[in-house]
Amino acid sequence: MKEQTLIEMQNKIKSLTNVLQHMMQELDYLRTVSLGTLETIKHMSDYDSALGKIKNKVKENENGDIKQNTK
């Protein structure tokens, strides 16, 4: 292979590595935010009641999947 082609490949690999590192950082941030949100919701007064309603909805469905209204 030509040297220029190898340099281009090396640059693309570096670029992809940077993108993956950024995605991993974003994923970690989203995990932290979602866990914080869950803990906040657990402290709300109606949490147990809402959780019971969700469990009942899941039991009502045949396959356990919650169908979402996408309209």
A tleap script that builds the chain and sets N, CA, C and O, in Angstrom:
source leaprc.protein.ff14SB
mol = sequence {
  NMET LYS GLU GLN THR LEU ILE GLU MET GLN
  ASN LYS ILE LYS SER LEU THR ASN VAL LEU
  GLN HIE MET MET GLN GLU LEU ASP TYR LEU
  ARG THR VAL SER LEU GLY THR LEU GLU THR
  ILE LYS HIE MET SER ASP TYR ASP SER ALA
  LEU GLY LYS ILE LYS ASN LYS VAL LYS GLU
  ASN GLU ASN GLY ASP ILE LYS GLN ASN THR
  CLYS
}
set mol.1.N position { 0.829 -1.187 0.000 }
set mol.1.CA position { 0.000 0.000 0.000 }
set mol.1.C position { 0.869 1.244 0.000 }
set mol.1.O position { 2.016 1.245 0.446 }
set mol.2.N position { 0.272 2.289 -0.516 }
set mol.2.CA position { 0.996 3.553 -0.534 }
set mol.2.C position { 1.017 4.152 0.861 }
set mol.2.O position { 0.135 3.902 1.682 }
set mol.3.N position { 2.032 4.937 1.103 }
set mol.3.CA position { 2.184 5.574 2.409 }
set mol.3.C position { 0.996 6.509 2.707 }
set mol.3.O position { 0.534 6.591 3.845 }
set mol.4.N position { 0.519 7.196 1.692 }
set mol.4.CA position { -0.603 8.134 1.866 }
set mol.4.C position { -1.865 7.385 2.304 }
set mol.4.O position { -2.612 7.856 3.162 }
set mol.5.N position { -2.087 6.236 1.713 }
set mol.5.CA position { -3.249 5.424 2.076 }
set mol.5.C position { -3.152 4.977 3.531 }
set mol.5.O position { -4.146 5.005 4.257 }
set mol.6.N position { -1.983 4.575 3.951 }
set mol.6.CA position { -1.785 4.150 5.337 }
set mol.6.C position { -2.003 5.304 6.310 }
set mol.6.O position { -2.574 5.120 7.385 }
set mol.7.N position { -1.551 6.472 5.933 }
set mol.7.CA position { -1.747 7.654 6.782 }
set mol.7.C position { -3.231 7.979 6.895 }
set mol.7.O position { -3.716 8.299 7.980 }
set mol.8.N position { -3.949 7.897 5.787 }
set mol.8.CA position { -5.394 8.143 5.807 }
set mol.8.C position { -6.112 7.130 6.699 }
set mol.8.O position { -7.007 7.489 7.464 }
set mol.9.N position { -5.713 5.875 6.595 }
set mol.9.CA position { -6.316 4.831 7.433 }
set mol.9.C position { -6.035 5.094 8.911 }
set mol.9.O position { -6.911 4.930 9.760 }
set mol.10.N position { -4.819 5.497 9.199 }
set mol.10.CA position { -4.441 5.800 10.576 }
set mol.10.C position { -5.273 6.963 11.120 }
set mol.10.O position { -5.712 6.928 12.270 }
set mol.11.N position { -5.486 7.976 10.310 }
set mol.11.CA position { -6.296 9.125 10.721 }
set mol.11.C position { -7.751 8.727 10.952 }
set mol.11.O position { -8.387 9.203 11.892 }
set mol.12.N position { -8.266 7.868 10.108 }
set mol.12.CA position { -9.645 7.407 10.278 }
set mol.12.C position { -9.786 6.595 11.564 }
set mol.12.O position { -10.783 6.730 12.274 }
set mol.13.N position { -8.816 5.771 11.864 }
set mol.13.CA position { -8.845 4.973 13.087 }
set mol.13.C position { -8.799 5.881 14.305 }
set mol.13.O position { -9.519 5.652 15.277 }
set mol.14.N position { -7.961 6.906 14.262 }
set mol.14.CA position { -7.888 7.867 15.373 }
set mol.14.C position { -9.230 8.573 15.547 }
set mol.14.O position { -9.701 8.768 16.668 }
set mol.15.N position { -9.829 8.948 14.437 }
set mol.15.CA position { -11.114 9.639 14.480 }
set mol.15.C position { -12.195 8.740 15.079 }
set mol.15.O position { -12.978 9.178 15.922 }
set mol.16.N position { -12.232 7.496 14.644 }
set mol.16.CA position { -13.213 6.544 15.176 }
set mol.16.C position { -12.981 6.284 16.667 }
set mol.16.O position { -13.936 6.140 17.430 }
set mol.17.N position { -11.738 6.226 17.070 }
set mol.17.CA position { -11.403 6.039 18.483 }
set mol.17.C position { -11.923 7.210 19.305 }
set mol.17.O position { -12.478 7.009 20.385 }
set mol.18.N position { -11.751 8.424 18.808 }
set mol.18.CA position { -12.248 9.605 19.505 }
set mol.18.C position { -13.772 9.586 19.622 }
set mol.18.O position { -14.324 9.941 20.663 }
set mol.19.N position { -14.440 9.175 18.561 }
set mol.19.CA position { -15.903 9.104 18.582 }
set mol.19.C position { -16.365 8.082 19.613 }
set mol.19.O position { -17.290 8.350 20.379 }
set mol.20.N position { -15.736 6.930 19.639 }
set mol.20.CA position { -16.113 5.892 20.598 }
set mol.20.C position { -15.868 6.338 22.039 }
set mol.20.O position { -16.679 6.060 22.922 }
set mol.21.N position { -14.762 7.022 22.276 }
set mol.21.CA position { -14.486 7.527 23.618 }
set mol.21.C position { -15.547 8.533 24.039 }
set mol.21.O position { -15.988 8.521 25.188 }
set mol.22.N position { -15.955 9.392 23.135 }
set mol.22.CA position { -16.992 10.374 23.430 }
set mol.22.C position { -18.325 9.672 23.724 }
set mol.22.O position { -19.036 10.046 24.657 }
set mol.23.N position { -18.649 8.675 22.937 }
set mol.23.CA position { -19.889 7.922 23.160 }
set mol.23.C position { -19.875 7.225 24.515 }
set mol.23.O position { -20.900 7.177 25.196 }
set mol.24.N position { -18.741 6.691 24.907 }
set mol.24.CA position { -18.637 6.027 26.205 }
set mol.24.C position { -18.820 7.034 27.339 }
set mol.24.O position { -19.454 6.721 28.346 }
set mol.25.N position { -18.275 8.231 27.186 }
set mol.25.CA position { -18.450 9.273 28.192 }
set mol.25.C position { -19.917 9.690 28.278 }
set mol.25.O position { -20.449 9.874 29.373 }
set mol.26.N position { -20.569 9.837 27.131 }
set mol.26.CA position { -21.983 10.198 27.109 }
set mol.26.C position { -22.839 9.110 27.747 }
set mol.26.O position { -23.783 9.408 28.479 }
set mol.27.N position { -22.516 7.864 27.473 }
set mol.27.CA position { -23.253 6.744 28.053 }
set mol.27.C position { -23.111 6.728 29.568 }
set mol.27.O position { -24.085 6.484 30.280 }
set mol.28.N position { -21.918 6.985 30.060 }
set mol.28.CA position { -21.693 7.056 31.499 }
set mol.28.C position { -22.487 8.201 32.112 }
set mol.28.O position { -23.075 8.051 33.183 }
set mol.29.N position { -22.505 9.348 31.432 }
set mol.29.CA position { -23.274 10.494 31.913 }
set mol.29.C position { -24.761 10.164 31.968 }
set mol.29.O position { -25.426 10.464 32.960 }
set mol.30.N position { -25.291 9.545 30.905 }
set mol.30.CA position { -26.711 9.185 30.872 }
set mol.30.C position { -27.053 8.175 31.957 }
set mol.30.O position { -28.132 8.241 32.546 }
set mol.31.N position { -26.160 7.254 32.224 }
set mol.31.CA position { -26.372 6.273 33.292 }
set mol.31.C position { -26.479 6.984 34.638 }
set mol.31.O position { -27.367 6.687 35.438 }
set mol.32.N position { -25.576 7.916 34.878 }
set mol.32.CA position { -25.587 8.661 36.138 }
set mol.32.C position { -26.869 9.475 36.280 }
set mol.32.O position { -27.480 9.497 37.348 }
set mol.33.N position { -27.272 10.138 35.209 }
set mol.33.CA position { -28.489 10.946 35.250 }
set mol.33.C position { -29.715 10.064 35.464 }
set mol.33.O position { -30.592 10.410 36.256 }
set mol.34.N position { -29.788 8.937 34.775 }
set mol.34.CA position { -30.955 8.068 34.911 }
set mol.34.C position { -31.039 7.460 36.308 }
set mol.34.O position { -32.131 7.331 36.861 }
set mol.35.N position { -29.909 7.089 36.877 }
set mol.35.CA position { -29.942 6.558 38.241 }
set mol.35.C position { -30.349 7.635 39.246 }
set mol.35.O position { -31.086 7.357 40.192 }
set mol.36.N position { -29.879 8.844 39.044 }
set mol.36.CA position { -30.271 9.946 39.914 }
set mol.36.C position { -31.756 10.236 39.811 }
set mol.36.O position { -32.420 10.491 40.816 }
set mol.37.N position { -32.275 10.196 38.589 }
set mol.37.CA position { -33.707 10.417 38.380 }
set mol.37.C position { -34.523 9.324 39.045 }
set mol.37.O position { -35.542 9.607 39.676 }
set mol.38.N position { -34.089 8.076 38.911 }
set mol.38.CA position { -34.794 6.963 39.544 }
set mol.38.C position { -34.823 7.122 41.053 }
set mol.38.O position { -35.866 6.924 41.677 }
set mol.39.N position { -33.710 7.472 41.639 }
set mol.39.CA position { -33.659 7.649 43.093 }
set mol.39.C position { -34.565 8.803 43.539 }
set mol.39.O position { -35.194 8.731 44.595 }
set mol.40.N position { -34.628 9.857 42.734 }
set mol.40.CA position { -35.512 10.982 43.051 }
set mol.40.C position { -36.964 10.545 42.993 }
set mol.40.O position { -37.753 10.881 43.876 }
set mol.41.N position { -37.317 9.798 41.959 }
set mol.41.CA position { -38.700 9.332 41.810 }
set mol.41.C position { -39.082 8.400 42.954 }
set mol.41.O position { -40.220 8.432 43.422 }
set mol.42.N position { -38.154 7.580 43.406 }
set mol.42.CA position { -38.441 6.659 44.505 }
set mol.42.C position { -38.822 7.400 45.778 }
set mol.42.O position { -39.536 6.851 46.617 }
set mol.43.N position { -38.366 8.616 45.937 }
set mol.43.CA position { -38.671 9.383 47.142 }
set mol.43.C position { -40.020 10.099 47.061 }
set mol.43.O position { -40.453 10.706 48.040 }
set mol.44.N position { -40.678 10.036 45.924 }
set mol.44.CA position { -41.981 10.678 45.772 }
set mol.44.C position { -43.039 9.841 46.466 }
set mol.44.O position { -42.923 8.619 46.559 }
set mol.45.N position { -44.059 10.508 46.946 }
set mol.45.CA position { -45.061 9.842 47.790 }
set mol.45.C position { -45.877 8.776 47.056 }
set mol.45.O position { -46.256 7.779 47.670 }
set mol.46.N position { -46.155 8.951 45.778 }
set mol.46.CA position { -46.997 8.005 45.040 }
set mol.46.C position { -46.198 6.944 44.288 }
set mol.46.O position { -46.747 6.266 43.420 }
set mol.47.N position { -44.936 6.790 44.601 }
set mol.47.CA position { -44.077 5.862 43.857 }
set mol.47.C position { -44.592 4.425 43.938 }
set mol.47.O position { -44.711 3.752 42.914 }
set mol.48.N position { -44.899 3.954 45.146 }
set mol.48.CA position { -45.343 2.564 45.308 }
set mol.48.C position { -46.649 2.301 44.564 }
set mol.48.O position { -46.826 1.245 43.957 }
set mol.49.N position { -47.556 3.267 44.616 }
set mol.49.CA position { -48.826 3.125 43.910 }
set mol.49.C position { -48.609 3.059 42.402 }
set mol.49.O position { -49.194 2.212 41.726 }
set mol.50.N position { -47.774 3.946 41.873 }
set mol.50.CA position { -47.497 3.967 40.435 }
set mol.50.C position { -46.802 2.683 39.992 }
set mol.50.O position { -47.095 2.148 38.923 }
set mol.51.N position { -45.884 2.196 40.814 }
set mol.51.CA position { -45.185 0.953 40.478 }
set mol.51.C position { -46.159 -0.214 40.412 }
set mol.51.O position { -46.056 -1.065 39.529 }
set mol.52.N position { -47.102 -0.254 41.343 }
set mol.52.CA position { -48.130 -1.302 41.333 }
set mol.52.C position { -48.973 -1.245 40.070 }
set mol.52.O position { -49.292 -2.284 39.491 }
set mol.53.N position { -49.337 -0.052 39.637 }
set mol.53.CA position { -50.132 0.095 38.414 }
set mol.53.C position { -49.356 -0.403 37.202 }
set mol.53.O position { -49.915 -1.078 36.337 }
set mol.54.N position { -48.091 -0.078 37.139 }
set mol.54.CA position { -47.266 -0.526 36.005 }
set mol.54.C position { -47.159 -2.051 35.997 }
set mol.54.O position { -47.248 -2.680 34.942 }
set mol.55.N position { -46.968 -2.638 37.177 }
set mol.55.CA position { -46.881 -4.104 37.257 }
set mol.55.C position { -48.173 -4.753 36.791 }
set mol.55.O position { -48.141 -5.777 36.108 }
set mol.56.N position { -49.311 -4.168 37.154 }
set mol.56.CA position { -50.604 -4.718 36.730 }
set mol.56.C position { -50.775 -4.618 35.222 }
set mol.56.O position { -51.305 -5.541 34.604 }
set mol.57.N position { -50.340 -3.522 34.616 }
set mol.57.CA position { -50.430 -3.377 33.167 }
set mol.57.C position { -49.598 -4.436 32.459 }
set mol.57.O position { -50.019 -4.988 31.442 }
set mol.58.N position { -48.430 -4.714 32.993 }
set mol.58.CA position { -47.562 -5.725 32.381 }
set mol.58.C position { -48.204 -7.093 32.470 }
set mol.58.O position { -48.142 -7.874 31.520 }
set mol.59.N position { -48.823 -7.392 33.606 }
set mol.59.CA position { -49.486 -8.687 33.773 }
set mol.59.C position { -50.663 -8.835 32.827 }
set mol.59.O position { -50.951 -9.944 32.376 }
set mol.60.N position { -51.350 -7.745 32.517 }
set mol.60.CA position { -52.517 -7.791 31.637 }
set mol.60.C position { -52.149 -8.150 30.203 }
set mol.60.O position { -52.926 -8.801 29.505 }
set mol.61.N position { -50.983 -7.735 29.769 }
set mol.61.CA position { -50.560 -8.045 28.401 }
set mol.61.C position { -50.205 -9.513 28.289 }
set mol.61.O position { -49.722 -10.124 29.243 }
set mol.62.N position { -50.446 -10.065 27.128 }
set mol.62.CA position { -50.176 -11.485 26.910 }
set mol.62.C position { -48.686 -11.820 26.976 }
set mol.62.O position { -48.293 -12.785 27.632 }
set mol.63.N position { -47.869 -11.031 26.305 }
set mol.63.CA position { -46.454 -11.357 26.233 }
set mol.63.C position { -45.592 -10.503 27.157 }
set mol.63.O position { -44.367 -10.626 27.137 }
set mol.64.N position { -46.196 -9.657 27.950 }
set mol.64.CA position { -45.440 -8.872 28.905 }
set mol.64.C position { -44.871 -7.574 28.354 }
set mol.64.O position { -44.252 -6.809 29.094 }
set mol.65.N position { -45.070 -7.316 27.070 }
set mol.65.CA position { -44.584 -6.074 26.467 }
set mol.65.C position { -45.607 -4.977 26.652 }
set mol.65.O position { -46.805 -5.207 26.488 }
set mol.66.N position { -45.159 -3.815 26.984 }
set mol.66.CA position { -46.035 -2.663 27.089 }
set mol.66.C position { -46.111 -2.020 25.714 }
set mol.66.O position { -45.088 -1.641 25.142 }
set mol.67.N position { -47.322 -1.896 25.184 }
set mol.67.CA position { -47.498 -1.294 23.877 }
set mol.67.C position { -47.587 0.216 24.057 }
set mol.67.O position { -48.318 0.714 24.914 }
set mol.68.N position { -46.832 0.930 23.235 }
set mol.68.CA position { -46.804 2.377 23.329 }
set mol.68.C position { -47.631 2.976 22.212 }
set mol.68.O position { -47.655 2.466 21.092 }
set mol.69.N position { -48.311 4.069 22.534 }
set mol.69.CA position { -49.047 4.807 21.532 }
set mol.69.C position { -48.055 5.703 20.799 }
set mol.69.O position { -47.497 6.624 21.395 }
set mol.70.N position { -47.834 5.448 19.537 }
set mol.70.CA position { -46.834 6.195 18.785 }
set mol.70.C position { -47.443 7.307 17.955 }
set mol.70.O position { -46.748 7.939 17.160 }
set mol.71.N position { -48.716 7.552 18.127 }
set mol.71.CA position { -49.372 8.610 17.342 }
set mol.71.C position { -49.240 9.937 18.033 }
set mol.71.O position { -49.728 10.948 17.528 }
savepdb mol mol.pdb
quit
